């Protein structure tokens, strides 16, 4: 039996062993690459795990405050807001639709400036009609005045005619008297036979003419006097018509003024100089001075504030009222600028208290105003007795203030958790006055540390934490 085909060829086994060694080397490279990738992505993976495992906390940096800011913590103080004693919600005196709005928030206006205008075509037409009626009434007045003048002239002419008629009567009476004397003389001479009958007849005829002349002149005088009375009556009528025309002019003028006043009511003007802090309506909306429930009309167009009248409104606890009096100096610390205090004095103390809050409202006037002051800004007021003068700024190094909600007690010691590279480390503190959510730090911190606000109850010294983003 031939066993040669069953023999193993050793010369061909060696290459197979070489290929097996190369595979092991390749596997090592793959493992090394995987380890490197794991190392590169270790930080993101650990951060992802920290988001799941570690508690999230909010932190704030401790900074040294202005020396005067410590006064907002120590001393008699109260919280309040910046308010304006002159503040007005501008509205029209008549309901209407806004067709023009000339201001927006921040617009500065002067007293009398136009702020908005309502739809006014109807009122403008009424004014034009009233002006036309006034013109017509004034023309009637002029006509009545002319008629009165004519009546007065007619009365004067009638009086002149009456005077002339009276003169004629007097002349006729004189002629009659002469004719009577001539007739008597002629009759006497005729009786003596000196005159002829003809001369007597002539004298009697002259007497008759004199008598007729007197009667005629008297009739003319009576007619002239009647004309005077008629002219006087016409003058009285013209005078009455003139008074009626004057009254109609006054009525028309009053109607015109009323129409003009109604038209002016469609204009909203600034009652004083100031700044618009709120725009309450838009063009096309309806405003009404008397807005009732369920109405869609706006009550005002804009809100105007006189920035020169800014003051502080503070709510002082009743228990602290005895330490404050009108005229007492005070310092005002804006929440936005706590390190830049303002000086002022108590200008008013309200005569009544708020029973719900057990406080009394106090107003503090500023000694000097600047552009940082804005209505509704939060402030803290530190009061001083009038005999003590204004609160003095603290001497020495600037104090450290920490929020009260950062304080915790560990083993009977009060302190804060300071964040260092993601680790919360408890630091015991020496503390001073507390007020308004702030505490003065006497010892334990140097400034610049980040302390945990409202730390969790389970947080311990040395625990790793995750700081809230944006804190």
ABEGO torsion letter per residue (X at the ends): XBAAAABBBAAAAAAAAAAAAAAAAAAAAAAAAAAAAAAAAAAAAAAAAAAAABBBBBBBBBBBBBAAAAAAABEBBBBBBBBBABBBBBBBABBEBBABBABBBGBBBBBGBBABBBBAAAAAAAAAAAAAAAAAAAAAAAAAAAAAAAAAAAAAAAAAAAAAAAAAAAAAAAAAAAAAAAAAAAAAAAAAGABBAAAAAAAAAAAAAAAAAAAAAAAAAAAAAAAAAAAAAAAAAAAAAAAAAAAAAAAAAAAAAAAAAAAAAABBBBABBEBBABBABBBGBBBBABBBBGBABBABABBBBBAAABBBBBBBBAAAAAABBBGBBBBBBBAABAABBBBBBBABBBABBBAAAGBBBBBBBBABBBAABBBGBBBBBBBBBAAAEBBBBBBEBBBBBBBAAABBBBGGBBBBBBBBGGBBBBBBBBBBBBBGGBBBBABGBAEGBBBBBGBBAABBBGBBBBBBBGX
